[in-house]
Each structure stands twice: as structure tokens, then as C-alpha cells.
């Protein structure tokens, strides 16, 4: 198998760091982006020219375009583009401020869009490549206190599914990665929390009780082998979960189907062909 050239956002920690190290360890080359590229110094010391650290704030479109061009100029091609940069926003829908909501979408959705748009001309020209959009189990399920986070991931998933159809003829694959709960910094120092409204305290208390019953978070390093299998596959999946969430998703979709079935008579009655 020939070596690959990766472009990965958000590589200073979490999944981005784990996947960067996994790619480099097997001899691939990585354009590793971060808002603080100084944090990548240990990787540069170990892997030398195999890693290209790039300062990048994915919310700045012009900066994204320059970063992707710099990676292509340095390595001559792009094989795997991983949109990993993102953060969590905690708060009931009513509590979230305008700036917080816009920042959530600017990073989690628009940042991925700008990277995707910047990379596509190179991938189309070489007629190959793989775009990995890092979503979440929160991209298919939704819980209280995370409405805007879910909104950003549901938007990302919809965009990526359309993209997969649009670029198939160019030999470009798209995969949406949907991790369960892992011990990353997502809910810690990188998270944003809305000012609480006491009216929603019972909701938060109920949510806290549910979280106490869940298994401990997963080890992010365990995901490296899975991602490498996905990008090396001849026929990679459009979607893949990381972690044990399939039963929860089955239950969610069963409930959705049951409601649609129950209301289907009303749905059908709402439609009739328009007369010429």
C-alpha cells in the first residue's frame, strides 16, 4: 500500500492528535493544523519533514484556503482530508446566546465546509481522495442541553451526504465518522457553556442522573486502527460509528418510524396533485 498524504484539522489534542500520530507512525505524511501549531513541536521533532504544522483557525475562510494550498504545495497531493476541528456548546436552546450559537456553527459546520471546498479542486484534478467529516453520535441523536451542538452536527451530516453523491464520479470518497463518548477535551476546557436559566435546572438534574448510569468514556487511542481501516478500504462506508451506540440508534429510528406510521393517514391526506 502506498503512503498517503493527510490534511487534518484540530490536531493539537483529542482525536486529531491521535489520528495524526497514527498516520505518521505508519509512514504517511500529514499536514497537521491547529490554532497553536507550537503544540505540534514533539511531532516535528520525531517525524521531521513527514509532518507539516500549519496555524489554522477554520472559521477564517481565506486562512483555510491558504492552509490547504500550502499542504498541497508541500506534498504534491492530498489523499485524506479530515475535518476534525470543533467544540461543544452546552445549554438549553433558550439559554444559548447569539454569539455562542454563531460560533458553534462557524467552527463545527462552516469550518468543515471551507476546508472541503478548498480541498475539492485538488481532489477532483487528481480524481481521487477521501474526505472524512467528524460528526458524532449527536449527529443522529439529540439530547437536552446540547441543541446547538446537535444542530451543527446534523447540518454537517446532511452536507456530507449530498457531497458524497456529488463527488462520486471524481473518484472521491466521503465518510461521516460518528464517535460515541470518548475521553477527549470536548466537554472540558474546550467546551462553551451558556449562562444557566434556573427554569431549566430540573432538566439538567435529570440529564446528570442519566449520565451517571452510562459507561465510562472511551479511550481515544482505540479509534486509530478503525480510522486507518476506513481510509484504506476499497469501498469505505458513508457512515461509521466509533463505539457501542448502534442499539441506541436502532431504538431511536424505531420510534421515529412508529410515529410516522401512526400519522401516515394524516400525511397522505395532506397531499393531492396540483391541477394544471
Backbone as CSV, one residue per row, in Angstrom:
resi,resn,N_x,N_y,N_z,CA_x,CA_y,CA_z,C_x,C_y,C_z
1,UNK,0.844,-1.194,0.000,0.000,0.000,0.000,0.878,1.242,0.000
2,UNK,0.620,2.175,-0.911,1.409,3.398,-0.979,1.060,4.304,0.186
3,UNK,1.984,5.169,0.510,1.743,6.083,1.623,0.728,7.141,1.210
4,UNK,0.077,7.714,2.197,-0.957,8.706,1.967,-0.520,10.060,2.509
5,UNK,-1.113,11.109,1.928,-0.940,12.472,2.417,-2.252,12.901,3.066
6,UNK,-2.169,13.307,4.320,-3.341,13.701,5.092,-3.343,15.206,5.335
7,UNK,-4.543,15.771,5.413,-4.761,17.129,5.905,-5.773,16.995,7.034
8,UNK,-5.344,17.289,8.262,-6.188,17.068,9.436,-6.311,18.365,10.218
9,UNK,-7.529,18.742,10.552,-7.742,19.933,11.382,-7.885,19.532,12.851
10,UNK,-7.548,20.470,13.726,-7.694,20.235,15.160,-6.780,19.150,15.680
11,UNK,-5.466,19.270,15.399,-4.533,18.189,15.735,-3.766,18.408,17.037
12,UNK,-4.091,19.452,17.767,-3.330,19.708,18.993,-3.667,18.719,20.102
13,UNK,-4.866,18.108,20.028,-5.289,17.173,21.081,-6.449,16.327,20.564
14,UNK,-6.922,15.414,21.414,-8.091,14.615,21.091,-7.901,13.711,19.886
15,UNK,-9.009,13.479,19.169,-8.959,12.591,18.008,-7.947,13.067,16.972
16,UNK,-7.885,14.371,16.751,-6.973,14.893,15.748,-5.533,14.520,16.029
17,UNK,-5.139,14.611,17.283,-3.764,14.266,17.655,-3.537,12.760,17.519
18,UNK,-4.498,11.966,17.983,-4.368,10.508,17.900,-4.237,10.057,16.450
19,UNK,-5.065,10.589,15.580,-5.056,10.153,14.182,-3.824,10.665,13.443
20,UNK,-3.356,11.855,13.809,-2.115,12.363,13.216,-0.951,11.453,13.565
21,UNK,-0.855,11.086,14.823,0.242,10.220,15.256,0.152,8.840,14.608
22,UNK,-1.066,8.323,14.452,-1.231,7.005,13.830,-0.800,7.028,12.365
23,UNK,-1.170,8.084,11.653,-0.779,8.191,10.244,0.733,8.324,10.107
24,UNK,1.330,9.173,10.928,2.774,9.372,10.858,3.532,8.107,11.237
25,UNK,3.026,7.385,12.230,3.724,6.189,12.718,3.828,5.116,11.649
26,UNK,2.901,5.101,10.706,2.970,4.075,9.660,3.636,4.583,8.382
27,UNK,4.164,5.809,8.443,4.927,6.333,7.319,4.183,7.278,6.405
28,UNK,2.944,7.609,6.724,2.220,8.596,5.934,2.730,10.002,6.259
29,UNK,2.325,10.956,5.447,2.681,12.357,5.685,1.425,13.136,6.045
30,UNK,1.594,14.112,6.950,0.427,14.809,7.486,0.651,16.312,7.521
31,UNK,-0.267,17.047,6.918,-0.373,18.479,7.160,-1.275,18.626,8.377
32,UNK,-0.676,18.965,9.506,-1.379,18.987,10.790,-1.690,20.426,11.167
33,UNK,-2.963,20.752,11.238,-3.330,22.127,11.525,-3.825,22.272,12.957
34,UNK,-3.579,23.448,13.499,-4.018,23.761,14.857,-3.962,25.268,15.032
35,UNK,-4.774,25.782,15.934,-4.694,27.206,16.230,-3.383,27.537,16.930
36,UNK,-2.793,26.552,17.593,-1.489,26.734,18.248,-0.536,25.654,17.727
37,UNK,0.053,25.852,16.556,0.919,24.819,15.979,2.157,24.525,16.819
38,UNK,2.468,25.406,17.778,3.596,25.132,18.668,3.386,23.823,19.430
39,UNK,2.124,23.454,19.640,1.817,22.217,20.357,2.226,20.978,19.562
40,UNK,2.543,21.162,18.284,2.926,20.038,17.434,4.433,19.823,17.391
41,UNK,5.184,20.604,18.158,6.646,20.503,18.148,7.151,19.083,18.414
42,UNK,6.572,18.335,19.358,7.056,16.965,19.564,6.916,16.079,18.331
43,UNK,5.858,16.300,17.544,5.687,15.513,16.324,6.727,15.882,15.280
44,UNK,7.022,17.166,15.175,8.052,17.618,14.222,9.400,17.043,14.614
45,UNK,9.704,17.044,15.909,10.980,16.510,16.374,11.105,15.018,16.062
46,UNK,9.991,14.305,16.124,10.042,12.854,15.917,9.960,12.462,14.456
47,UNK,9.118,13.155,13.675,8.842,12.721,12.305,9.422,13.639,11.236
48,UNK,10.013,14.747,11.644,10.694,15.624,10.708,9.814,16.099,9.578
49,UNK,10.289,15.995,8.327,9.535,16.534,7.192,8.246,15.760,6.877
50,UNK,8.005,14.660,7.585,6.768,13.925,7.376,5.552,14.656,7.886
51,UNK,5.765,15.636,8.766,4.659,16.408,9.311,4.852,17.882,8.993
52,UNK,3.802,18.511,8.527,3.828,19.931,8.219,2.860,20.645,9.158
53,UNK,3.368,21.325,10.186,2.459,22.035,11.087,1.986,23.345,10.453
54,UNK,0.685,23.594,10.536,0.110,24.798,9.942,-0.813,25.467,10.958
55,UNK,-0.609,26.754,11.156,-1.518,27.502,12.025,-2.826,27.726,11.280
56,UNK,-3.945,27.376,11.916,-5.224,27.498,11.222,-6.376,27.672,12.196
57,UNK,-7.178,28.690,11.923,-8.475,28.866,12.552,-9.499,28.576,11.458
58,UNK,-10.202,27.453,11.578,-11.062,27.007,10.477,-12.240,27.940,10.222
59,UNK,-12.508,28.867,11.129,-13.613,29.799,10.907,-13.237,30.915,9.935
60,UNK,-11.969,31.005,9.564,-11.491,32.052,8.659,-11.252,31.440,7.279
61,UNK,-12.171,31.697,6.381,-12.169,31.029,5.074,-10.878,31.268,4.289
62,UNK,-10.398,32.496,4.245,-9.183,32.789,3.496,-7.986,32.042,4.084
63,UNK,-7.963,31.934,5.404,-6.888,31.207,6.077,-6.950,29.722,5.726
64,UNK,-8.158,29.191,5.636,-8.334,27.787,5.256,-7.810,27.551,3.842
65,UNK,-8.160,28.424,2.928,-7.716,28.273,1.540,-6.197,28.267,1.452
66,UNK,-5.554,29.164,2.195,-4.082,29.219,2.189,-3.488,27.954,2.800
67,UNK,-4.096,27.456,3.862,-3.557,26.275,4.541,-3.629,25.042,3.648
68,UNK,-4.753,24.853,2.975,-4.890,23.697,2.091,-3.908,23.810,0.921
69,UNK,-3.756,25.005,0.376,-2.800,25.206,-0.719,-1.375,24.931,-0.256
70,UNK,-1.037,25.360,0.952,0.308,25.124,1.486,0.580,23.631,1.634
71,UNK,-0.431,22.882,2.082,-0.264,21.437,2.229,-0.050,20.778,0.867
72,UNK,-0.844,21.178,-0.108,-0.704,20.599,-1.443,0.631,20.970,-2.070
73,UNK,1.057,22.199,-1.878,2.350,22.626,-2.421,3.497,21.850,-1.791
74,UNK,3.377,21.570,-0.499,4.458,20.883,0.218,4.558,19.410,-0.164
75,UNK,3.412,18.755,-0.318,3.410,17.303,-0.515,3.033,16.862,-1.930
76,UNK,2.496,17.777,-2.733,2.197,17.443,-4.119,0.862,16.784,-4.370
77,UNK,0.151,16.409,-3.310,-1.167,15.788,-3.440,-1.857,15.791,-2.076
78,UNK,-3.136,15.457,-2.088,-3.909,15.281,-0.857,-4.712,14.000,-1.025
79,UNK,-4.577,13.088,-0.072,-5.307,11.825,-0.163,-6.450,11.721,0.842
80,UNK,-6.229,12.198,2.046,-7.238,12.112,3.104,-7.382,13.474,3.756
81,UNK,-8.581,14.016,3.740,-8.877,15.306,4.364,-9.816,15.039,5.530
82,UNK,-9.364,15.349,6.740,-10.137,15.048,7.946,-10.588,16.341,8.603
83,UNK,-11.891,16.576,8.582,-12.466,17.747,9.251,-12.809,17.371,10.687
84,UNK,-11.864,17.626,11.574,-11.992,17.217,12.968,-12.203,18.387,13.924
85,UNK,-11.776,19.582,13.555,-11.850,20.719,14.473,-13.294,20.984,14.902
86,UNK,-13.485,21.221,16.175,-14.818,21.510,16.677,-14.820,21.654,18.180
87,UNK,-15.943,22.092,18.714,-16.080,22.189,20.165,-17.530,21.964,20.548
88,UNK,-17.762,21.712,21.832,-19.104,21.510,22.339,-19.691,22.798,22.887
89,UNK,-20.999,22.937,22.772,-21.721,24.073,23.339,-22.855,23.517,24.191
90,UNK,-22.785,23.778,25.481,-23.755,23.247,26.428,-24.727,24.341,26.839
91,UNK,-26.008,24.037,26.775,-27.029,24.985,27.186,-28.349,24.665,26.521
92,UNK,-29.447,24.921,27.228,-30.764,24.775,26.622,-30.894,25.755,25.463
93,UNK,-31.762,25.445,24.529,-31.924,26.294,23.343,-32.224,27.732,23.740
94,UNK,-33.057,27.934,24.742,-33.400,29.287,25.171,-32.207,30.005,25.799
95,UNK,-31.290,29.265,26.395,-30.171,29.873,27.124,-29.034,30.340,26.220
96,UNK,-28.875,29.721,25.070,-27.703,29.971,24.225,-27.751,31.374,23.634
97,UNK,-26.640,32.108,23.772,-26.551,33.454,23.227,-26.287,33.438,21.732
98,UNK,-26.570,34.561,21.090,-26.386,34.642,19.638,-24.944,34.382,19.241
99,UNK,-24.002,35.026,19.940,-22.590,34.845,19.591,-22.170,33.392,19.787
100,UNK,-22.655,32.760,20.849,-22.323,31.357,21.091,-22.874,30.461,19.988
101,UNK,-24.122,30.703,19.597,-24.736,29.879,18.554,-23.989,30.036,17.233
102,UNK,-23.671,31.284,16.881,-22.970,31.507,15.617,-21.569,30.900,15.652
103,UNK,-20.885,31.010,16.777,-19.540,30.441,16.888,-19.574,28.919,16.774
104,UNK,-20.623,28.296,17.339,-20.744,26.850,17.230,-20.854,26.404,15.780
105,UNK,-21.703,27.065,15.031,-21.873,26.722,13.628,-20.669,27.130,12.785
106,UNK,-20.051,28.243,13.113,-18.868,28.678,12.357,-17.750,27.645,12.441
107,UNK,-17.571,27.041,13.617,-16.499,26.060,13.783,-16.913,24.686,13.280
108,UNK,-17.998,24.154,13.836,-18.354,22.760,13.577,-18.889,22.519,12.171
109,UNK,-19.597,23.501,11.618,-20.161,23.313,10.278,-19.402,24.092,9.208
110,UNK,-19.352,25.418,9.348,-18.738,26.218,8.296,-17.243,25.935,8.174
111,UNK,-16.562,25.675,9.273,-15.143,25.329,9.190,-14.919,24.112,8.310
112,UNK,-15.759,23.078,8.518,-15.661,21.872,7.688,-16.021,22.171,6.238
113,UNK,-16.995,23.037,6.033,-17.381,23.412,4.669,-16.237,24.111,3.959
114,UNK,-15.584,25.058,4.629,-14.491,25.797,3.985,-13.330,24.867,3.640
115,UNK,-12.996,23.944,4.533,-11.909,23.003,4.233,-12.291,22.113,3.053
116,UNK,-13.519,21.628,3.065,-13.987,20.765,1.974,-13.929,21.493,0.637
117,UNK,-14.424,22.724,0.605,-14.405,23.491,-0.646,-12.987,23.781,-1.109
118,UNK,-12.086,24.048,-0.178,-10.703,24.338,-0.557,-9.987,23.108,-1.091
119,UNK,-10.325,21.926,-0.561,-9.628,20.706,-0.959,-10.166,20.112,-2.257
120,UNK,-11.436,20.321,-2.536,-12.068,19.629,-3.664,-11.402,19.880,-5.019
121,UNK,-10.974,21.102,-5.358,-10.321,21.258,-6.673,-9.101,20.357,-6.845
122,UNK,-8.322,20.170,-5.780,-7.151,19.299,-5.863,-7.577,17.838,-6.005
123,UNK,-8.586,17.427,-5.243,-9.037,16.041,-5.299,-9.682,15.735,-6.648
124,UNK,-10.440,16.688,-7.172,-11.058,16.464,-8.481,-10.004,16.330,-9.571
125,UNK,-8.979,17.177,-9.495,-7.938,17.138,-10.526,-7.197,15.801,-10.505
126,UNK,-6.902,15.283,-9.323,-6.197,14.005,-9.246,-7.155,12.810,-9.339
127,UNK,-8.480,13.100,-9.296,-9.531,12.093,-9.414,-9.390,10.993,-8.368
128,UNK,-9.136,11.434,-7.160,-9.058,10.506,-6.035,-9.045,11.320,-4.746
129,UNK,-9.268,10.642,-3.654,-9.229,11.295,-2.357,-10.348,10.808,-1.453
130,UNK,-10.222,11.144,-0.196,-11.195,10.695,0.803,-11.396,11.837,1.794
131,UNK,-12.639,12.302,1.905,-12.973,13.366,2.857,-13.661,12.724,4.047
132,UNK,-13.107,12.934,5.231,-13.660,12.384,6.466,-14.239,13.531,7.282
133,UNK,-15.542,13.507,7.454,-16.226,14.532,8.253,-16.470,13.955,9.643
134,UNK,-15.901,14.584,10.652,-16.056,14.068,12.012,-17.319,14.651,12.624
135,UNK,-18.316,13.815,12.698,-19.576,14.194,13.321,-19.590,13.652,14.743
136,UNK,-20.636,12.947,15.105,-20.823,12.454,16.467,-22.050,11.568,16.455
137,UNK,-22.196,10.724,17.480,-23.494,10.081,17.652,-24.556,11.157,17.810
138,UNK,-24.128,12.348,18.248,-25.014,13.507,18.309,-25.376,14.057,16.948
139,UNK,-24.873,13.435,15.880,-25.294,13.799,14.540,-26.502,13.012,14.073
140,UNK,-26.885,11.989,14.843,-28.080,11.207,14.510,-29.071,11.145,15.666
141,UNK,-28.601,11.428,16.877,-29.464,11.504,18.054,-29.396,12.921,18.616
142,UNK,-30.330,13.268,19.470,-30.305,14.599,20.085,-30.736,14.493,21.550
143,UNK,-29.982,15.157,22.414,-30.274,15.183,23.839,-30.502,16.616,24.306
144,UNK,-31.146,16.748,25.438,-31.341,18.064,26.034,-29.998,18.687,26.382
145,UNK,-29.958,20.007,26.386,-28.797,20.799,26.797,-27.687,20.851,25.757
146,UNK,-27.948,20.307,24.567,-26.933,20.301,23.507,-27.543,20.661,22.154
147,UNK,-28.654,21.387,22.157,-29.387,21.631,20.926,-28.576,22.240,19.808
148,UNK,-27.759,23.255,20.115,-26.988,23.913,19.051,-25.816,23.060,18.602
149,UNK,-25.247,22.283,19.513,-24.206,21.339,19.106,-24.789,20.322,18.131
150,UNK,-25.949,19.751,18.499,-26.593,18.804,17.595,-26.912,19.457,16.257
151,UNK,-27.383,20.690,16.284,-27.706,21.391,15.035,-26.489,21.454,14.121
152,UNK,-25.320,21.727,14.693,-24.110,21.834,13.875,-23.729,20.490,13.260
153,UNK,-23.923,19.415,14.009,-23.561,18.092,13.505,-24.598,17.541,12.526
154,UNK,-25.880,17.823,12.780,-26.894,17.387,11.819,-26.690,18.112,10.491
155,UNK,-26.340,19.377,10.543,-26.057,20.119,9.317,-24.852,19.523,8.594
156,UNK,-23.814,19.196,9.341,-22.613,18.604,8.759,-22.947,17.282,8.061
157,UNK,-23.772,16.466,8.700,-24.125,15.168,8.120,-24.911,15.333,6.822
158,UNK,-25.852,16.268,6.805,-26.637,16.488,5.590,-25.753,16.962,4.447
159,UNK,-24.876,17.905,4.744,-23.960,18.403,3.719,-23.074,17.274,3.200
160,UNK,-22.562,16.448,4.102,-21.647,15.386,3.700,-22.345,14.320,2.872
161,UNK,-23.604,14.023,3.193,-24.324,13.012,2.415,-24.571,13.502,0.990
162,UNK,-24.936,14.770,0.832,-25.082,15.328,-0.516,-23.738,15.334,-1.240
163,UNK,-22.700,15.734,-0.538,-21.363,15.786,-1.118,-20.940,14.429,-1.664
164,UNK,-21.239,13.366,-0.922,-20.831,12.026,-1.345,-21.390,11.681,-2.718
165,UNK,-22.626,12.087,-2.983,-23.236,11.830,-4.286,-22.584,12.695,-5.366
166,UNK,-22.302,13.953,-5.020,-21.773,14.910,-5.995,-20.366,14.559,-6.480
167,UNK,-19.547,13.972,-5.592,-18.130,13.773,-5.943,-17.784,12.334,-6.293
168,UNK,-18.781,11.457,-6.250,-18.504,10.039,-6.533,-17.874,9.855,-7.907
169,UNK,-18.362,10.607,-8.902,-17.862,10.429,-10.264,-16.408,10.871,-10.419
170,UNK,-15.890,11.611,-9.441,-14.494,12.042,-9.494,-13.565,11.080,-8.752
171,UNK,-14.099,9.970,-8.267,-13.280,9.020,-7.533,-13.001,9.430,-6.101
172,UNK,-13.823,10.325,-5.574,-13.637,10.840,-4.211,-14.635,10.167,-3.278
173,UNK,-14.142,9.644,-2.166,-14.987,9.035,-1.152,-15.283,10.029,-0.030
174,UNK,-16.411,9.862,0.620,-16.787,10.664,1.780,-17.224,9.713,2.892
175,UNK,-16.709,9.935,4.083,-17.131,9.156,5.250,-17.461,10.095,6.396
176,UNK,-18.600,9.854,7.031,-19.005,10.591,8.223,-18.685,9.714,9.424
177,UNK,-17.788,10.153,10.273,-17.402,9.399,11.466,-18.232,9.903,12.646
178,UNK,-18.876,8.971,13.352,-19.821,9.322,14.419,-19.378,8.687,15.739
179,UNK,-18.482,9.357,16.473,-17.991,8.777,17.736,-19.041,8.847,18.845
180,UNK,-18.965,7.869,19.735,-19.717,7.905,20.986,-18.943,8.784,21.975
181,UNK,-19.162,8.583,23.259,-18.457,9.383,24.258,-17.031,8.901,24.476
182,UNK,-16.079,9.804,24.285,-14.665,9.480,24.487,-14.033,10.503,25.427
183,UNK,-12.924,10.094,26.015,-12.229,10.947,26.978,-11.358,11.965,26.245
184,UNK,-12.002,12.827,25.487,-11.321,13.944,24.843,-11.625,15.206,25.647
185,UNK,-11.184,16.336,25.123,-11.410,17.599,25.821,-12.746,18.233,25.434
186,UNK,-13.562,17.514,24.671,-14.799,18.065,24.116,-15.700,18.688,25.186
187,UNK,-15.853,18.032,26.315,-16.735,18.555,27.365,-15.969,19.236,28.485
188,UNK,-14.675,19.455,28.282,-13.851,20.036,29.343,-13.460,21.471,28.979
189,UNK,-12.153,21.753,28.914,-11.716,23.146,28.763,-12.079,23.750,27.415
190,UNK,-12.276,22.927,26.380,-12.615,23.490,25.078,-14.112,23.775,24.939
191,UNK,-14.908,23.314,25.892,-16.363,23.471,25.792,-16.790,24.897,26.139
192,UNK,-17.917,25.301,25.575,-18.543,26.587,25.878,-19.861,26.288,26.584
193,UNK,-20.161,27.058,27.643,-21.376,26.819,28.416,-22.195,28.101,28.498
194,UNK,-23.460,27.984,28.139,-24.360,29.132,28.192,-24.687,29.481,29.641
195,UNK,-25.014,30.755,29.869,-25.439,31.179,31.207,-26.739,30.456,31.550
196,UNK,-26.787,29.769,32.701,-27.964,28.957,33.009,-29.186,29.780,33.396
197,UNK,-30.334,29.298,33.005,-31.626,29.822,33.417,-32.193,28.814,34.408
198,UNK,-32.535,29.271,35.606,-32.982,28.360,36.657,-34.188,27.520,36.251
199,UNK,-34.965,28.008,35.294,-36.132,27.245,34.848,-35.736,25.881,34.291
200,UNK,-34.492,25.754,33.805,-34.041,24.509,33.208,-33.202,23.658,34.156
201,UNK,-33.107,24.046,35.424,-32.350,23.246,36.389,-32.874,21.818,36.498
202,UNK,-34.196,21.594,36.542,-34.676,20.204,36.595,-34.233,19.376,35.388
203,UNK,-34.192,19.988,34.219,-33.723,19.278,33.027,-32.278,18.860,33.207
204,UNK,-31.442,19.770,33.707,-30.027,19.460,33.882,-29.822,18.377,34.938
205,UNK,-30.620,18.442,35.980,-30.511,17.420,37.030,-30.899,16.050,36.491
206,UNK,-31.957,16.005,35.686,-32.365,14.736,35.091,-31.292,14.213,34.137
207,UNK,-30.704,15.118,33.377,-29.644,14.731,32.452,-28.432,14.194,33.197
208,UNK,-28.083,14.828,34.310,-26.947,14.377,35.108,-27.179,12.968,35.651
209,UNK,-28.414,12.678,36.042,-28.721,11.329,36.545,-28.554,10.282,35.447
210,UNK,-28.984,10.641,34.236,-28.825,9.707,33.112,-27.351,9.451,32.831
211,UNK,-26.560,10.511,32.840,-25.138,10.373,32.521,-24.399,9.499,33.533
212,UNK,-24.849,9.505,34.773,-24.203,8.683,35.800,-24.390,7.201,35.538
213,UNK,-25.411,6.835,34.775,-25.675,5.421,34.503,-24.919,4.919,33.275
214,UNK,-24.256,5.807,32.576,-23.579,5.410,31.351,-22.182,4.875,31.645
215,UNK,-21.666,4.032,30.764,-20.306,3.509,30.965,-19.273,4.624,30.877
216,UNK,-18.069,4.393,31.389,-17.031,5.430,31.316,-16.681,5.746,29.867
217,UNK,-16.163,6.960,29.617,-15.800,7.338,28.243,-14.710,6.448,27.678
218,UNK,-14.706,6.354,26.354,-13.734,5.511,25.683,-12.366,6.163,25.581
219,UNK,-11.369,5.330,25.322,-10.000,5.786,25.124,-9.845,6.218,23.661
220,UNK,-9.535,7.490,23.407,-9.426,7.960,22.015,-8.398,7.186,21.191
221,UNK,-7.338,6.681,21.836,-6.310,5.979,21.077,-6.845,4.700,20.435
222,UNK,-7.939,4.176,20.978,-8.514,2.952,20.425,-9.160,3.184,19.070
223,UNK,-9.377,4.446,18.700,-10.046,4.743,17.424,-9.087,4.776,16.234
224,UNK,-7.791,4.799,16.506,-6.827,4.986,15.416,-6.902,3.865,14.393
225,UNK,-6.918,2.623,14.863,-6.950,1.489,13.939,-8.215,1.510,13.093
226,UNK,-9.337,1.883,13.711,-10.601,1.934,12.977,-10.536,2.957,11.851
227,UNK,-9.997,4.142,12.136,-9.933,5.167,11.096,-9.011,4.746,9.963
228,UNK,-7.886,4.120,10.296,-6.980,3.666,9.252,-7.645,2.618,8.361
229,UNK,-8.447,1.742,8.953,-9.171,0.752,8.150,-10.159,1.432,7.202
230,UNK,-10.811,2.475,7.682,-11.791,3.180,6.857,-11.113,3.830,5.661
231,UNK,-10.011,4.552,5.880,-9.383,5.277,4.770,-8.619,4.347,3.829
232,UNK,-8.307,3.134,4.291,-7.621,2.176,3.429,-8.590,1.288,2.657
233,UNK,-9.878,1.335,2.990,-10.856,0.435,2.380,-11.090,0.788,0.911
234,UNK,-11.296,-0.245,0.101,-11.644,-0.025,-1.302,-13.046,0.557,-1.438
235,UNK,-13.919,0.167,-0.529,-15.304,0.642,-0.548,-15.666,1.151,0.855
236,UNK,-15.187,2.329,1.221,-15.395,2.820,2.592,-16.857,3.181,2.842
237,UNK,-17.271,3.144,4.102,-18.661,3.458,4.426,-18.944,4.952,4.353
238,UNK,-20.190,5.284,4.042,-20.594,6.682,4.137,-20.641,7.107,5.594
239,UNK,-21.104,6.207,6.463,-21.183,6.491,7.895,-20.579,5.334,8.676
240,UNK,-19.922,5.667,9.796,-19.447,4.632,10.701,-19.462,5.173,12.125
241,UNK,-20.010,4.373,13.049,-19.958,4.723,14.464,-18.610,4.313,15.032
242,UNK,-18.129,5.053,16.007,-16.993,4.641,16.820,-17.530,4.461,18.225
243,UNK,-17.604,3.214,18.673,-18.161,2.938,19.993,-19.478,2.187,19.898
244,UNK,-20.010,1.817,21.049,-21.197,0.975,21.153,-22.454,1.838,21.213
245,UNK,-22.950,2.239,20.049,-24.134,3.106,20.011,-25.225,2.579,19.077
246,UNK,-24.974,1.471,18.396,-25.923,1.014,17.392,-27.292,0.686,17.994
247,UNK,-27.324,0.083,19.176,-28.614,-0.244,19.787,-29.417,1.025,20.078
248,UNK,-28.759,2.067,20.563,-29.454,3.324,20.850,-30.024,3.928,19.574
249,UNK,-29.279,3.825,18.492,-29.748,4.380,17.220,-30.897,3.538,16.668
250,UNK,-30.804,2.218,16.784,-31.925,1.366,16.369,-33.207,1.775,17.091
251,UNK,-33.106,1.988,18.401,-34.275,2.371,19.191,-34.828,3.718,18.747
252,UNK,-33.931,4.667,18.486,-34.352,5.999,18.043,-35.103,5.918,16.717
253,UNK,-34.562,5.182,15.774,-35.199,5.112,14.463,-36.480,4.289,14.511
254,UNK,-36.550,3.313,15.382,-37.795,2.568,15.552,-38.903,3.489,16.048
255,UNK,-38.554,4.369,16.987,-39.545,5.315,17.491,-39.973,6.298,16.401
256,UNK,-39.053,6.766,15.609,-39.404,7.678,14.521,-40.346,7.004,13.529
257,UNK,-40.010,5.785,13.131,-40.846,5.071,12.174,-42.242,4.824,12.733
258,UNK,-42.316,4.501,14.028,-43.612,4.246,14.638,-44.491,5.496,14.588
259,UNK,-43.894,6.658,14.857,-44.662,7.904,14.813,-45.085,8.217,13.388
260,UNK,-44.196,8.077,12.431,-44.547,8.335,11.028,-45.666,7.403,10.564
261,UNK,-45.573,6.134,10.963,-46.617,5.181,10.585,-47.960,5.582,11.199
262,UNK,-47.932,5.978,12.470,-49.167,6.327,13.165,-49.849,7.534,12.543
263,UNK,-49.076,8.441,12.007,-49.604,9.677,11.423,-49.646,9.646,9.900
264,UNK,-49.413,8.481,9.321,-49.294,8.432,7.864,-50.600,8.789,7.155
265,UNK,-51.739,8.452,7.745,-53.006,8.801,7.110,-53.161,10.310,7.000
266,UNK,-52.745,11.019,8.040,-52.782,12.481,8.011,-51.804,13.005,6.965
267,UNK,-50.642,12.384,6.895,-49.628,12.802,5.918,-50.145,12.659,4.499
268,UNK,-50.772,11.511,4.208,-51.273,11.266,2.854,-52.422,12.202,2.494
269,UNK,-53.259,12.491,3.503,-54.383,13.391,3.252,-53.940,14.815,2.965
270,UNK,-52.715,15.134,3.366,-52.199,16.487,3.168,-51.691,16.713,1.752
271,UNK,-51.712,15.666,0.942,-51.175,15.799,-0.425,-52.259,15.472,-1.452
272,UNK,-52.307,16.267,-2.482,-53.064,15.919,-3.680,-52.385,16.595,-4.867
273,UNK,-52.400,15.963,-6.020,-51.722,16.550,-7.184,-52.319,17.910,-7.515
274,UNK,-51.463,18.826,-7.849,-51.939,20.155,-8.236,-52.534,20.093,-9.632
275,UNK,-53.706,20.687,-9.776,-54.357,20.685,-11.084,-53.663,21.680,-12.013
276,UNK,-53.538,21.310,-13.309,-52.882,22.224,-14.281,-53.646,23.546,-14.386
